[in-house]
């Protein structure tokens, strides 16, 4: 609702997203995200938008009834609370996805280490007599060499990320 109101009022005032963004001292992409419903302005920015668009905050939030100042602030705070709750849920969902991706990365790295340990590095006994096996042997050796040097750092970073994204 807020996103549709910002867009409709902006267009009725004859402003482009870029012009509104310039008047609010921000980038056009932020206005675009508001209008698409991907993010919401905070309370201070909501007041700035209402001043630039010469529209009451209550109209931006969807109210058409003119109320007393205290009631208006209460309604605005309630709506912002709902919006902030929705954003908090989105953030929690993103955090959960990142958490499980990091766990998957740790499992994949551990599995790769186990596989390389079990096959006992065949590149040392590789037959480099034919061009095809030479290329495959060199590629396998390059993969294993870089994996063994980079994977521990990635694993430590992923484990750190798991602890940082776990629920508090």
Buried (B, 14 or more C-beta within 10 A) or exposed (E): EBBEBBBEBBEEEEBEBEBBBBBBEBEBEBBBBBBEBEBBBEBEBBBBBBEBBEBBBBBBBEBEEEEEEEEBBEBBEEBBEEBEEEEEEEEEEEBEEBBEBBBEBBEBBEEBBEEBEEEEEEBEEBEEEEEEEEEBBEEBBEEBEEBEEEBEEBBEEBBEBBEEBEEE
